[in-house]
């Protein structure tokens, strides 16, 4: 795939005035064709081509002393990212977010040009297929063989922050014999420069129920330019547990992580947290020590995830719950964040499949797939 590059599509000075204007996020199929044409034979040629997106923008005022990062919430499948004609990198995947440091690559007083080349191998379900780590969105018997989504499928952001960024937050919850619970939070920080005193503050507060107070933890860390992970543990003496809808309330807390440098906010992270303990013993499921009878179903819905909104997922999940379902299996794919958020809110278990399904035995491929799973695991 190099036809566009040979014509200079990646160059900042390239004249794109004759190009089609499309809305991002989106999938090339839905950006070019009207429903239902993108499901029919006339759409089969789209996945065979490489597709380019170009966008001109200016850096907002007031960001002179800020650390700037370019974040893609998702691209599908391969994506080459160019900024002002310079290749920032290539990403492989279809659902996981990623970002680039761009502070030293942006023009602060003029136009910047972002160019993205997207393409995908076409996966055939019953034939020898290219190796994409995409599960049922690459090849499955419920989708047309020659129609494989690609494009800028989630929003793109220019993030402005301080010198220390929150790279990752991982949460685990553990129930104690005395009725209390521990919420274990691993925070990974990435500093653009050595910092003697990064102030870290975590809070855990009720999200969808009432309680008198929340909890706070604080720490001060000296950071080098290497990412550093610090563990924090909230001891919750009277936890309001998360339950599936049929056994109680899906109680949720709000976890907020803030990092300050020199008294100024550098970065912030917020997420819902449910305190629960899940056990799987001899195909028996236990939630918070209570045995459950699982009533599940399978979910594989819209071929074009870029077209799914929170309201669509809310409609679908409420229909499933209305059918007395308490667990949903995601059929060999990862979904959009809104799906997981609503499952938490509605008290539904998620059985999360990995993507390595229906592939031939190939050790090299299996190792490559394992590498790509790391960002997927952090994603959910």
VOBA-1610 file (N, C-alpha, C; in pm, whole numbers, padded with zeros to 5 digits, always signed):
BEGIN
Unk+00085-00118+00000Unk+00000+00000+00000Unk+00089+00124+00000Unk+00108+00185-00115Unk+00194+00303-00123Unk+00152+00399-00232Unk+00035+00377-00293Unk-00006+00461-00405Unk-00025+00606-00363Unk-00088+00628-00250Unk-00111+00764-00203Unk+00017+00835-00165Unk+00105+00763-00101Unk+00233+00822-00061Unk+00313+00863-00184Unk+00308+00783-00290Unk+00380+00816-00414Unk+00326+00944-00477Unk+00198+00973-00453Unk+00138+01096-00505Unk+00153+01214-00408Unk+00212+01189-00292Unk+00238+01296-00198Unk+00121+01332-00108Unk+00028+01239-00085Unk-00087+01269-00001Unk-00046+01307+00141Unk+00071+01259+00185Unk+00115+01285+00322Unk+00180+01422+00338Unk+00215+01489+00230Unk+00286+01616+00238Unk+00194+01728+00284Unk+00246+01817+00367Unk+00164+01926+00420Unk+00113+02017+00309Unk+00195+02036+00204Unk+00158+02131+00097Unk+00071+02069-00011Unk+00034+01942+00001Unk-00048+01877-00100Unk-00185+01946-00111Unk-00232+01964-00231Unk-00361+02031-00255Unk-00474+01927-00249Unk-00551+01931-00142Unk-00661+01836-00124Unk-00797+01904-00143Unk-00799+02017-00211Unk-00924+02093-00226Unk-01031+02016-00304Unk-00991+01919-00384Unk-01086+01841-00461Unk-01133+01714-00391Unk-01088+01692-00268Unk-01124+01570-00197Unk-01266+01581-00138Unk-01325+01465-00113Unk-01456+01459-00050Unk-01445+01495+00098Unk-01538+01575+00147Unk-01545+01608+00289Unk-01630+01503+00360Unk-01576+01443+00469Unk-01651+01341+00543Unk-01647+01373+00691Unk-01739+01312+00763Unk-01748+01329+00907Unk-01666+01221+00977Unk-01579+01262+01069Unk-01502+01169+01151Unk-01550+01186+01295Unk-01577+01074+01367Unk-01545+00936+01330Unk-01642+00877+01228Unk-01593+00772+01163Unk-01673+00702+01064Unk-01595+00589+01002Unk-01664+00508+00923Unk-01603+00401+00847Unk-01612+00438+00700Unk-01510+00404+00622Unk-01508+00444+00481Unk-01637+00402+00412Unk-01684+00281+00438Unk-01805+00231+00373Unk-01925+00322+00399Unk-01943+00362+00525Unk-02058+00445+00560Unk-02036+00591+00520Unk-01912+00631+00500Unk-01883+00767+00457Unk-01905+00785+00307Unk-01893+00675+00231Unk-01907+00682+00086Unk-02046+00643+00037Unk-02110+00548+00105Unk-02235+00491+00056Unk-02349+00513+00154Unk-02469+00511+00103Unk-02588+00520+00186Unk-02635+00380+00225Unk-02704+00373+00338Unk-02762+00244+00379Unk-02871+00204+00279Unk-02885+00077+00244Unk-02805-00036+00292Unk-02694-00076+00195Unk-02653+00017+00107Unk-02559-00019+00001Unk-02425-00069+00055Unk-02386-00022+00176Unk-02255-00064+00226Unk-02254-00208+00277Unk-02368-00276+00269Unk-02373-00419+00299Unk-02379-00505+00172Unk-02388-00442+00055Unk-02417-00514-00069Unk-02292-00529-00156Unk-02308-00597-00269Unk-02195-00624-00357Unk-02127-00497-00405Unk-02200-00388-00419Unk-02140-00266-00470Unk-02042-00204-00369Unk-02035-00257-00247Unk-01940-00207-00148Unk-01814-00292-00138Unk-01806-00401-00212Unk-01697-00497-00193Unk-01561-00441-00234Unk-01556-00342-00321Unk-01428-00288-00368Unk-01360-00199-00265Unk-01437-00148-00169Unk-01384-00046-00077Unk-01270-00099+00009Unk-01285-00219+00062Unk-01183-00274+00151Unk-01054-00310+00079Unk-01058-00314-00055Unk-00937-00349-00131Unk-00843-00230-00149Unk-00888-00109-00117Unk-00811+00012-00142Unk-00749+00066-00013Unk-00648+00152-00029Unk-00602+00233+00084Unk-00679+00364+00080Unk-00705+00419+00199Unk-00785+00541+00208Unk-00710+00645+00292Unk-00715+00769+00246Unk-00643+00876+00311Unk-00740+00980+00368Unk-00707+01027+00486Unk-00777+01137+00550Unk-00677+01251+00571Unk-00722+01373+00549Unk-00639+01490+00575Unk-00722+01594+00651Unk-00656+01659+00747Unk-00725+01761+00826Unk-00628+01872+00861Unk-00669+01995+00839Unk-00587+02111+00871Unk-00639+02174+01000Unk-00548+02207+01090Unk-00589+02263+01219Unk-00480+02354+01275Unk-00518+02434+01372Unk-00426+02522+01442Unk-00421+02483+01590Unk-00306+02504+01651Unk-00293+02476+01794Unk-00366+02585+01872Unk-00453+02548+01965Unk-00529+02649+02041Unk-00437+02745+02116Unk-00483+02866+02133Unk-00408+02964+02211Unk-00399+02920+02357Unk-00295+02962+02424Unk-00278+02930+02565Unk-00214+02797+02593Unk-00158+02734+02491Unk-00095+02602+02509Unk+00057+02607+02490Unk+00115+02727+02493Unk+00258+02742+02466Unk+00344+02657+02558Unk+00309+02654+02687Unk+00390+02581+02784Unk+00332+02444+02817Unk+00241+02395+02734Unk+00175+02267+02761Unk+00243+02152+02687Unk+00230+02035+02744Unk+00271+01911+02677Unk+00155+01869+02587Unk+00183+01850+02458Unk+00079+01820+02362Unk+00090+01677+02311Unk-00023+01609+02314Unk-00029+01470+02268Unk-00145+01455+02171Unk-00123+01379+02064Unk-00226+01352+01965Unk-00281+01214+01992Unk-00408+01207+02029Unk-00469+01080+02070Unk-00573+01035+01969Unk-00562+00909+01930Unk-00662+00843+01846Unk-00737+00743+01934Unk-00868+00762+01945Unk-00947+00669+02027Unk-00958+00533+01959Unk-00951+00529+01825Unk-00944+00403+01751Unk-00928+00434+01603Unk-00849+00350+01536Unk-00842+00348+01390Unk-00851+00202+01347Unk-00894+00179+01223Unk-00921+00044+01177Unk-00871+00029+01032Unk-00779-00061+00997Unk-00709-00155+01080Unk-00563-00110+01095Unk-00492-00105+00980Unk-00360-00042+00982Unk-00377+00107+00961Unk-00298+00188+01031Unk-00303+00333+01013Unk-00161+00389+01019Unk-00124+00463+00916Unk+00001+00540+00916Unk-00035+00685+00945Unk+00029+00743+01045Unk-00005+00877+01091Unk+00106+00974+01051Unk+00071+01077+00974Unk+00166+01180+00932Unk+00122+01315+00990Unk+00218+01390+01043Unk+00192+01525+01090Unk+00289+01620+01021Unk+00235+01713+00945Unk+00316+01808+00867Unk+00419+01736+00780Unk+00377+01625+00722Unk+00461+01549+00631Unk+00553+01449+00697Unk+00561+01448+00829Unk+00649+01356+00902Unk+00570+01236+00953Unk+00624+01116+00930Unk+00559+00995+00978Unk+00578+00983+01129Unk+00466+00984+01202Unk+00473+00965+01347Unk+00482+00818+01385Unk+00415+00732+01308Unk+00417+00590+01340Unk+00304+00517+01272Unk+00303+00387+01291Unk+00198+00300+01237Unk+00132+00226+01352Unk+00000+00213+01344Unk-00073+00139+01445Unk-00149+00026+01379Unk-00150-00089+01447Unk-00227-00204+01403Unk-00333-00234+01507Unk-00457-00241+01463Unk-00567-00271+01554Unk-00695-00207+01504Unk-00803-00224+01581Unk-00931-00169+01535Unk-01012-00106+01647Unk-00970-00119+01772Unk-01055-00073+01882Unk-00978-00003+01992Unk-00847-00025+02005Unk-00772+00027+02119Unk-00717+00166+02091Unk-00720+00256+02191Unk-00668+00392+02173Unk-00516+00396+02179Unk-00458+00501+02119Unk-00313+00521+02123Unk-00284+00669+02099Unk-00162+00710+02124Unk-00129+00851+02112Unk+00018+00872+02079Unk+00049+00996+02036Unk+00185+01037+02001Unk+00216+01169+02069Unk+00342+01185+02109Unk+00391+01314+02157Unk+00416+01403+02035Unk+00358+01523+02034Unk+00368+01607+01915Unk+00408+01751+01945Unk+00445+01779+02071Unk+00477+01916+02108Unk+00587+01979+02025Unk+00687+01901+01989Unk+00800+01955+01911Unk+00779+01940+01761Unk+00664+01894+01720Unk+00636+01873+01577Unk+00526+01964+01524Unk+00464+02039+01612Unk+00354+02126+01573Unk+00402+02268+01547Unk+00337+02334+01453Unk+00359+02476+01432Unk+00264+02551+01526Unk+00321+02635+01610Unk+00239+02705+01710Unk+00170+02828+01652Unk+00220+02880+01540Unk+00166+03004+01487Unk+00116+02991+01343Unk+00078+02870+01303Unk+00030+02850+01167Unk-00049+02722+01154Unk-00083+02687+01032Unk-00161+02567+01005Unk-00076+02441+01020Unk-00138+02338+01076Unk-00080+02204+01082Unk-00167+02111+00999Unk-00104+02011+00940Unk-00178+01917+00856Unk-00158+01775+00908Unk-00267+01712+00943Unk-00267+01572+00985Unk-00314+01488+00868Unk-00237+01387+00831Unk-00274+01295+00723Unk-00268+01152+00777Unk-00370+01074+00747Unk-00377+00935+00794Unk-00410+00844+00677Unk-00328+00741+00660Unk-00357+00638+00561Unk-00411+00516+00634Unk-00528+00469+00594Unk-00590+00351+00656Unk-00610+00243+00550Unk-00581+00120+00587Unk-00608+00008+00497Unk-00621-00120+00579Unk-00675-00223+00516Unk-00696-00349+00586Unk-00677-00466+00492Unk-00617-00575+00539Unk-00627-00700+00464Unk-00773-00745+00465Unk-00815-00811+00361Unk-00952-00862+00354Unk-00951-01006+00403Unk-01033-01033+00503Unk-01035-01166+00564Unk-01151-01247+00510Unk-01122-01367+00465Unk-01224-01458+00415Unk-01245-01568+00519Unk-01371-01593+00550Unk-01400-01684+00660Unk-01360-01828+00629Unk-01397-01879+00512Unk-01372-02020+00484Unk-01250-02042+00396Unk-01168-01939+00376Unk-01050-01953+00291Unk-00925-01912+00369Unk-00810-01930+00305Unk-00687-01884+00369Unk-00693-01732+00382Unk-00668-01682+00501Unk-00688-01540+00526Unk-00560-01468+00567Unk-00549-01341+00536Unk-00440-01262+00594Unk-00455-01260+00746Unk-00349-01240+00815Unk-00352-01248+00960Unk-00384-01112+01022Unk-00508-01083+01042Unk-00548-00964+01117Unk-00595-01009+01255Unk-00558-00931+01358Unk-00599-00964+01495Unk-00728-00886+01520Unk-00836-00938+01465Unk-00961-00862+01463Unk-01083-00948+01494Unk-01062-01077+01517Unk-01171-01164+01554Unk-01285-01160+01454Unk-01408-01147+01506Unk-01525-01154+01421Unk-01544-01030+01335Unk-01468-00923+01359Unk-01475-00807+01271Unk-01377-00818+01155Unk-01296-00923+01156Unk-01211-00951+01042Unk-01268-01062+00957Unk-01315-01167+01023Unk-01370-01281+00949Unk-01466-01357+01038Unk-01587-01375+00989Unk-01687-01452+01061Unk-01798-01485+00961Unk-01872-01591+00986Unk-01973-01631+00890Unk-02099-01544+00895Unk-02102-01444+00985Unk-02217-01353+00986Unk-02193-01227+00903Unk-02076-01210+00844Unk-02048-01089+00768Unk-02007-01123+00626Unk-02028-01031+00530Unk-01983-01056+00392Unk-01830-01067+00388Unk-01779-01162+00314Unk-01634-01184+00309Unk-01557-01061+00267Unk-01604-00991+00165Unk-01526-00883+00105Unk-01553-00746+00167Unk-01633-00741+00269Unk-01664-00613+00333Unk-01606-00614+00474Unk-01490-00551+00487Unk-01420-00543+00615Unk-01402-00396+00650Unk-01453-00350+00763Unk-01448-00207+00796Unk-01304-00153+00804Unk-01290-00023+00777Unk-01162+00047+00793Unk-01189+00196+00799Unk-01095+00269+00860Unk-01109+00414+00866Unk-01076+00471+01003Unk-01109+00599+01023Unk-01094+00666+01153Unk-01226+00648+01228Unk-01234+00543+01305Unk-01363+00497+01356Unk-01402+00553+01493Unk-01309+00621+01560Unk-01339+00689+01686Unk-01278+00829+01680Unk-01313+00919+01773Unk-01263+01057+01766Unk-01112+01068+01778Unk-01060+01181+01730Unk-00918+01217+01740Unk-00909+01344+01823Unk-00813+01349+01917Unk-00802+01462+02009Unk-00660+01517+02011Unk-00647+01647+02030Unk-00520+01708+02064Unk-00527+01741+02212Unk-00449+01671+02294Unk-00454+01686+02439Unk-00344+01781+02485Unk-00381+01878+02568Unk-00285+01972+02624Unk-00282+01953+02776Unk-00165+01924+02830Unk-00153+01901+02973Unk-00018+01944+03026Unk+00007+01907+03150Unk+00134+01940+03214Unk+00241+01838+03180Unk+00356+01847+03247Unk+00470+01761+03214Unk+00452+01614+03252Unk+00358+01584+03341Unk+00336+01445+03385Unk+00198+01399+03336Unk+00197+01291+03261Unk+00072+01236+03209Unk+00041+01103+03278Unk-00088+01076+03294Unk-00131+00947+03346Unk-00136+00850+03229Unk-00044+00754+03228Unk-00034+00660+03116Unk-00133+00546+03128Unk-00158+00500+03251Unk-00247+00386+03269Unk-00298+00384+03413Unk-00421+00336+03430Unk-00478+00313+03562Unk-00543+00176+03561Unk-00499+00087+03651Unk-00555-00048+03661Unk-00616-00065+03800Unk-00737-00119+03805Unk-00810-00130+03932Unk-00846-00275+03958Unk-00827-00317+04083Unk-00870-00450+04127Unk-00944-00433+04259Unk-01046-00512+04282Unk-01121-00504+04407Unk-01119-00639+04477Unk-01103-00635+04610Unk-01090-00758+04688Unk-01177-00747+04813Unk-01254-00851+04840Unk-01338-00855+04959Unk-01263-00921+05073Unk-01274-00864+05192Unk-01205-00915+05311Unk-01302-00989+05402Unk-01248-01075+05487Unk-01331-01158+05574Unk-01411-01076+05675Unk-01360-00957+05712Unk-01429-00876+05811Unk-01540-00790+05750Unk-01570-00810+05621Unk-01676-00735+05557Unk-01630-00609+05486Unk-01503-00574+05505Unk-01449-00458+05434Unk-01403-00500+05295Unk-01357-00404+05218Unk-01306-00431+05084Unk-01187-00342+05056Unk-01095-00394+04976Unk-00980-00316+04930Unk-00998-00285+04782Unk-00981-00158+04747Unk-00979-00117+04607Unk-00834-00083+04575Unk-00773-00168+04495Unk-00631-00157+04463Unk-00616-00085+04330Unk-00544+00026+04331Unk-00529+00109+04212Unk-00382+00124+04178Unk-00343+00077+04060Unk-00207+00094+04010Unk-00208+00209+03909Unk-00133+00314+03941Unk-00128+00433+03856Unk+00010+00440+03792Unk+00014+00442+03659Unk+00140+00456+03586Unk+00151+00598+03532Unk+00260+00664+03569Unk+00283+00802+03529Unk+00397+00810+03429Unk+00384+00902+03335Unk+00486+00923+03232Unk+00526+01070+03235Unk+00650+01098+03270Unk+00697+01235+03281Unk+00782+01273+03159Unk+00753+01388+03102Unk+00830+01437+02988Unk+00969+01483+03031Unk+00982+01517+03159Unk+01110+01560+03214Unk+01115+01517+03360Unk+01236+01506+03414Unk+01251+01466+03554Unk+01177+01565+03644Unk+01101+01510+03738Unk+01018+01592+03827Unk+01043+01549+03972Unk+01080+01643+04056Unk+01112+01610+04194Unk+00988+01584+04278Unk+00879+01653+04249Unk+00762+01642+04335Unk+00633+01647+04254Unk+00587+01529+04210Unk+00457+01518+04146Unk+00356+01479+04253Unk+00254+01561+04272Unk+00152+01537+04373Unk+00038+01454+04313Unk+00012+01340+04374Unk-00091+01249+04323Unk-00204+01243+04425Unk-00325+01265+04377Unk-00441+01259+04465Unk-00547+01169+04404Unk-00595+01073+04482Unk-00700+00982+04438Unk-00821+00999+04527Unk-00939+00994+04468Unk-01062+00997+04547Unk-01155+00887+04499Unk-01232+00832+04593Unk-01330+00728+04563Unk-01461+00772+04627Unk-01561+00803+04543Unk-01686+00859+04593Unk-01805+00784+04534Unk-01920+00784+04602Unk-02039+00717+04548Unk-02079+00776+04413Unk-02120+00690+04322Unk-02157+00733+04187Unk-02308+00724+04161Unk-02367+00611+04199Unk-02511+00592+04173Unk-02587+00551+04299Unk-02531+00584+04415Unk-02599+00560+04543Unk-02553+00668+04640Unk-02621+00680+04751Unk-02589+00783+04849Unk-02509+00725+04964Unk-02407+00801+05007Unk-02325+00764+05122Unk-02273+00893+05183Unk-02241+00891+05314Unk-02201+01015+05381Unk-02077+01080+05323Unk-01972+01004+05301Unk-01846+01061+05255Unk-01777+00967+05158Unk-01674+01019+05092Unk-01587+00937+05009Unk-01452+00919+05075Unk-01358+00866+05001Unk-01224+00840+05054Unk-01122+00911+04966Unk-01009+00950+05028Unk-00901+01015+04954Unk-00766+00954+04993Unk-00676+00950+04896Unk-00537+00910+04917Unk-00447+01010+04847Unk-00332+01040+04908Unk-00238+01135+04850Unk-00096+01082+04859Unk-00014+01125+04767Unk+00127+01088+04768Unk+00206+01191+04687Unk+00336+01198+04713Unk+00427+01282+04636Unk+00536+01192+04581Unk+00559+01199+04450Unk+00654+01110+04385Unk+00759+01191+04310Unk+00883+01145+04318Unk+00990+01196+04232Unk+00995+01107+04108Unk+00992+01168+03990Unk+00982+01092+03866Unk+01100+01121+03774Unk+01146+01016+03708Unk+01240+01031+03598Unk+01161+01028+03469Unk+01228+01023+03356Unk+01158+01017+03228Unk+01113+00876+03193Unk+01145+00778+03279Unk+01095+00642+03259Unk+00958+00629+03327Unk+00861+00562+03262Unk+00730+00544+03326Unk+00744+00476+03463Unk+00663+00520+03558Unk+00670+00469+03695Unk+00529+00434+03742Unk+00516+00316+03805Unk+00387+00271+03856Unk+00387+00274+04008Unk+00284+00335+04064Unk+00268+00344+04210Unk+00134+00280+04246Unk+00136+00197+04351Unk+00015+00129+04395Unk-00049+00203+04513Unk-00181+00219+04504Unk-00259+00279+04610Unk-00369+00180+04650Unk-00402+00176+04780Unk-00506+00084+04828Unk-00605+00161+04915Unk-00730+00165+04870Unk-00840+00218+04951Unk-00895+00105+05038Unk-00906+00126+05168Unk-00976+00032+05255Unk-01117+00087+05278Unk-01217+00017+05224Unk-01356+00059+05234Unk-01421-00026+05343Unk-01456+00035+05455Unk-01504-00042+05570Unk-01645-00097+05550Unk-01729-00022+05481Unk-01867-00067+05458Unk-01898-00056+05309Unk-01842-00143+05228Unk-01856-00129+05082Unk-01998-00156+05034Unk-02041-00074+04938Unk-02166-00101+04867Unk-02129-00180+04741Unk-02161-00309+04742Unk-02110-00400+04640Unk-02186-00388+04509Unk-02118-00421+04402Unk-02180-00430+04270Unk-02240-00569+04254Unk-02368-00572+04214Unk-02437-00698+04190Unk-02497-00697+04050Unk-02518-00814+03996Unk-02601-00820+03876Unk-02742-00779+03914Unk-02816-00734+03814Unk-02948-00674+03839Unk-03044-00769+03910Unk-03026-00901+03891Unk-03118-00999+03947Unk-03084-01038+04091Unk-02970-00988+04144Unk-02931-01023+04281Unk-02912-00902+04371Unk-02928-00784+04316Unk-02911-00665+04397Unk-02895-00543+04308Unk-02828-00442+04360Unk-02806-00319+04285Unk-02664-00314+04229Unk-02647-00264+04107Unk-02513-00250+04050Unk-02446-00122+04101Unk-02412-00121+04230Unk-02355-00002+04292Unk-02218+00031+04232Unk-02197+00157+04201Unk-02072+00202+04141Unk-02016+00320+04218Unk-01884+00324+04223Unk-01810+00438+04278Unk-01744+00513+04162Unk-01709+00638+04187Unk-01630+00716+04091Unk-01488+00728+04142Unk-01394+00678+04063Unk-01252+00692+04095Unk-01198+00811+04016Unk-01135+00904+04087Unk-01071+01018+04022Unk-00924+01020+04061Unk-00838+01034+03961Unk-00693+01043+03984Unk-00646+01175+03924Unk-00581+01256+04005Unk-00530+01385+03958Unk-00382+01396+03992Unk-00305+01451+03900Unk-00162+01473+03920Unk-00133+01622+03904Unk-00065+01677+04002Unk-00027+01818+03998Unk+00124+01833+04006Unk+00175+01931+03934Unk+00317+01964+03937Unk+00328+02114+03961Unk+00398+02151+04068Unk+00408+02292+04101Unk+00275+02356+04133Unk+00181+02278+04185Unk+00049+02328+04220Unk-00050+02332+04106Unk-00004+02311+03983Unk-00092+02317+03865Unk-00132+02177+03822Unk-00258+02162+03781Unk-00306+02033+03734Unk-00230+01991+03609Unk-00172+01871+03612Unk-00096+01821+03497Unk-00178+01722+03414Unk-00253+01632+03481Unk-00337+01537+03411Unk-00441+01483+03507Unk-00548+01426+03454Unk-00658+01377+03535Unk-00723+01257+03467Unk-00775+01165+03549Unk-00839+01043+03499Unk-00961+01016+03585Unk-01073+00977+03522Unk-01196+00946+03595Unk-01257+00818+03538Unk-01307+00731+03627Unk-01368+00607+03581Unk-01466+00556+03686Unk-01563+00479+03640Unk-01654+00409+03732Unk-01586+00283+03783Unk-01612+00249+03910Unk-01555+00129+03972Unk-01665+00057+04048Unk-01678-00071+04023Unk-01769-00155+04100Unk-01690-00246+04192Unk-01722-00248+04319Unk-01654-00336+04415Unk-01724-00470+04410Unk-01654-00571+04360Unk-01711-00705+04349Unk-01601-00807+04338Unk-01635-00929+04368Unk-01540-01040+04357Unk-01608-01153+04280Unk-01547-01194+04169Unk-01604-01296+04082Unk-01517-01421+04090Unk-01579-01536+04109Unk-01508-01664+04113Unk-01573-01760+04013Unk-01489-01841+03955Unk-01534-01942+03858Unk-01470-02073+03899Unk-01549-02163+03958Unk-01498-02288+04011Unk-01578-02403+03952Unk-01510-02489+03876Unk-01577-02606+03816Unk-01705-02567+03742Unk-01695-02460+03664Unk-01806-02408+03586Unk-01923-02364+03672Unk-01892-02329+03797Unk-01990-02265+03883Unk-01943-02122+03906Unk-02033-02025+03892Unk-01998-01885+03905Unk-02047-01830+04040Unk-01960-01754+04105Unk-01992-01691+04232Unk-01964-01542+04221Unk-02057-01461+04269Unk-02040-01316+04275Unk-02051-01274+04420Unk-01944-01216+04473Unk-01939-01172+04612Unk-01973-01286+04708Unk-01926-01406+04672Unk-01946-01523+04756Unk-02078-01593+04736Unk-02163-01540+04651Unk-02297-01598+04630Unk-02300-01668+04495Unk-02347-01793+04494Unk-02352-01867+04369Unk-02462-01811+04279Unk-02427-01800+04148Unk-02520-01746+04050Unk-02559-01853+03949Unk-02681-01842+03900Unk-02722-01921+03784Unk-02712-01829+03663Unk-02618-01863+03573Unk-02590-01776+03459Unk-02694-01798+03349Unk-02750-01688+03301Unk-02844-01691+03190Unk-02788-01595+03085Unk-02723-01651+02985Unk-02646-01567+02893Unk-02697-01569+02750Unk-02639-01477+02674Unk-02665-01471+02531Unk-02540-01420+02461Unk-02543-01424+02330Unk-02430-01385+02247Unk-02457-01249+02184Unk-02352-01166+02170Unk-02371-01034+02110Unk-02270-01012+01998Unk-02322-00991+01879Unk-02242-00948+01763Unk-02340-00876+01673Unk-02331-00744+01672Unk-02441-00670+01611Unk-02398-00593+01487Unk-02356-00469+01502Unk-02332-00382+01388Unk-02193-00404+01332Unk-02184-00433+01202Unk-02054-00454+01137Unk-01968-00328+01146Unk-02032-00211+01152Unk-01960-00084+01154Unk-01973-00021+01293Unk-01873-00046+01378Unk-01878+00002+01515Unk-01880+00155+01524Unk-01830+00221+01421Unk-01829+00368+01421Unk-01970+00426+01423Unk-02069+00346+01383Unk-02206+00395+01375Unk-02286+00370+01502Unk-02225+00303+01599Unk-02296+00273+01723Unk-02279+00386+01823Unk-02388+00427+01885Unk-02388+00532+01986Unk-02437+00475+02119Unk-02421+00554+02224Unk-02462+00507+02356Unk-02609+00468+02357Unk-02693+00545+02290Unk-02835+00514+02285Unk-02864+00380+02220Unk-02784+00343+02119Unk-02802+00213+02053Unk-02770+00100+02150Unk-02660+00115+02223Unk-02622+00011+02319Unk-02723+00004+02434Unk-02772+00119+02478Unk-02869+00119+02587Unk-02996+00044+02546Unk-03042+00067+02424Unk-03158-00005+02372Unk-03133-00155+02372Unk-03018-00197+02320Unk-02988-00340+02307Unk-02972-00408+02443Unk-02898-00344+02533Unk-02873-00407+02663Unk-02999-00415+02747Unk-03085-00315+02736Unk-03211-00322+02810Unk-03303-00430+02754Unk-03299-00451+02623Unk-03376-00561+02565Unk-03326-00695+02616Unk-03192-00711+02623Unk-03136-00837+02673Unk-03172-00858+02819Unk-03158-00753+02898Unk-03193-00766+03040Unk-03341-00799+03057Unk-03424-00742+02969Unk-03567-00772+02973Unk-03599-00917+02939Unk-03504-00985+02876Unk-03520-01128+02845Unk-03465-01216+02957Unk-03438-01155+03075Unk-03390-01227+03193Unk-03244-01269+03181Unk-03170-01196+03099Unk-03027-01225+03077Unk-02945-01155+03186Unk-02842-01224+03238Unk-02750-01158+03331Unk-02604-01164+03285Unk-02577-01229+03171Unk-02442-01232+03116Unk-02448-01221+02963Unk-02359-01139+02907Unk-02350-01123+02762Unk-02210-01162+02716Unk-02206-01254+02623Unk-02078-01291+02563Unk-02054-01204+02440Unk-01941-01134+02437Unk-01901-01059+02319Unk-01832-01156+02224Unk-01897-01182+02113Unk-01857-01288+02022Unk-01726-01253+01949Unk-01613-01296+02005Unk-01481-01282+01942Unk-01452-01138+01899Unk-01490-01042+01983Unk-01456-00903+01952Unk-01461-00819+02079Unk-01398-00703+02071Unk-01409-00601+02174Unk-01503-00493+02121Unk-01579-00433+02210Unk-01678-00335+02169Unk-01632-00194+02207Unk-01717-00095+02178Unk-01689+00043+02213Unk-01703+00064+02364Unk-01638+00167+02419Unk-01643+00190+02564Unk-01784+00204+02619Unk-01874+00263+02540Unk-02010+00283+02587Unk-02080+00152+02623Unk-02046+00046+02552Unk-02106-00085+02580Unk-02070-00131+02721Unk-01942-00122+02755Unk-01895-00168+02887Unk-01951-00078+02998Unk-01954+00053+02973Unk-02007+00144+03074Unk-02152+00111+03107Unk-02232+00087+03005Unk-02373+00057+03028Unk-02393-00079+03094Unk-02310-00176+03060Unk-02321-00307+03126Unk-02295-00292+03276Unk-02196-00210+03313Unk-02172-00182+03455Unk-02293-00119+03520Unk-02352-00020+03453Unk-02464+00055+03510Unk-02590-00030+03521Unk-02608-00123+03428Unk-02731-00203+03423Unk-02719-00336+03498Unk-02601-00365+03554Unk-02585-00488+03630Unk-02576-00612+03545Unk-02497-00605+03438Unk-02480-00719+03348Unk-02335-00765+03345Unk-02315-00896+03358Unk-02183-00955+03339Unk-02144-00949+03191Unk-02015-00937+03164Unk-01963-00948+03028Unk-01863-01063+03022Unk-01889-01156+02931Unk-01792-01261+02900Unk-01712-01210+02780Unk-01587-01170+02805Unk-01507-01105+02703Unk-01421-01207+02628Unk-01456-01230+02502Unk-01371-01315+02418Unk-01244-01241+02378Unk-01138-01319+02350Unk-01023-01263+02282Unk-01048-01270+02131Unk-00952-01224+02054Unk-00971-01210+01910Unk-00912-01324+01829Unk-00835-01409+01891Unk-00763-01513+01816Unk-00854-01634+01797Unk-00942-01626+01701Unk-01039-01734+01677Unk-01034-01775+01531Unk-01047-01905+01507Unk-01054-01963+01373Unk-00925-01943+01293Unk-00812-01930+01361Unk-00686-01910+01290Unk-00610-02042+01280Unk-00527-02058+01177Unk-00446-02180+01166Unk-00340-02185+01275Unk-00288-02302+01303Unk-00183-02315+01403Unk-00054-02254+01347Unk-00011-02147+01409Unk+00105-02073+01360Unk+00166-02003+01481Unk+00280-02051+01528Unk+00340-01996+01650Unk+00376-01849+01633Unk+00431-01811+01519Unk+00469-01671+01497Unk+00347-01580+01505Unk+00238-01625+01446Unk+00116-01546+01452Unk+00063-01537+01595Unk+00068-01649+01668Unk+00018-01650+01805Unk+00097-01552+01892Unk+00227-01544+01872Unk+00310-01451+01949Unk+00277-01306+01914Unk+00254-01281+01786Unk+00215-01146+01743Unk+00080-01108+01805Unk-00013-01202+01803Unk-00145-01175+01861Unk-00134-01144+02010Unk-00046-01218+02080Unk-00029-01196+02223Unk+00023-01055+02251Unk+00112-01004+02167Unk+00162-00868+02185Unk+00051-00765+02170Unk-00038-00788+02076Unk-00147-00694+02054Unk-00256-00703+02160Unk-00256-00811+02238Unk-00358-00825+02341Unk-00334-00731+02459Unk-00210-00693+02485Unk-00182-00607+02601Unk-00265-00479+02600Unk-00266-00403+02489Unk-00351-00282+02491Unk-00500-00313+02499Unk-00543-00428+02449Unk-00683-00465+02459Unk-00722-00491+02605Unk-00635-00558+02679Unk-00663-00586+02819Unk-00668-00455+02899Unk-00576-00363+02871Unk-00581-00233+02940Unk-00706-00156+02899Unk-00749-00174+02777Unk-00866-00102+02726Unk-00992-00133+02805Unk-01010-00261+02842Unk-01132-00299+02914Unk-01110-00302+03065
//
